[in-house]
Amino acid sequence: MPITLLANHVGSERWEPQRVNNALLHFSDLAGDDDLVLALSSFPLPKVTNGIIEVGFVNERRKFAGLPTFDDLSVVYKDYVDKGTADILWKWRKLVYDPKTGKIGLKSVYAKDGFAELFAPNGEFVRRYELIGCWPSGMDPGDADLAGEDTINITATITIDKAFPSDGFNLG
């Protein structure tokens, strides 16, 4: 059977695309998480790669899966002054490293678990990624522009230990 060049199936027969603006990011046990969710501007979905172990034998090589590496999340928030977006993020960051004292915190205190949730345009749950061991390894408070008329965006680099699809994720 030849492949059709028509898009009749899209928008019917349950071929609804996942939209980029139908997603939320939460961090458990973080004071101010609800306000951070409302201040979200953008974030990447979790990415993972495995290192490669090569084993040579005579004139050939075979490749095996090595250790997994989970990419950091570059999360962008709108800076709302009346909700203290920057304050919430800086307080979390201070648990990692306090620039006044020079102390580095304990991971059991600063690391939080979280999840990224995707939903359909009608609000129905689609999928969820569990995020384990999340913490802000970097903060960019944004840029001021005295001739501009846009919002300040705060970018938090969130380092994660592990991410995986949660129960209910349609893995086929």
Protein Blocks (a to p, Z undefined) as FASTA:
>chain_A
ZZdfbfklgopahiaccdfklccdddehiehklmmmmmpfbdcddddddddddddehjac
cddddddddddddddddddfklommmmmmmmmmmmpcfknopacdfklmpccdddddddf
kopafbdcddehiacfbdcebjcdfkbccdcddddddddfbdcddehiagZZ
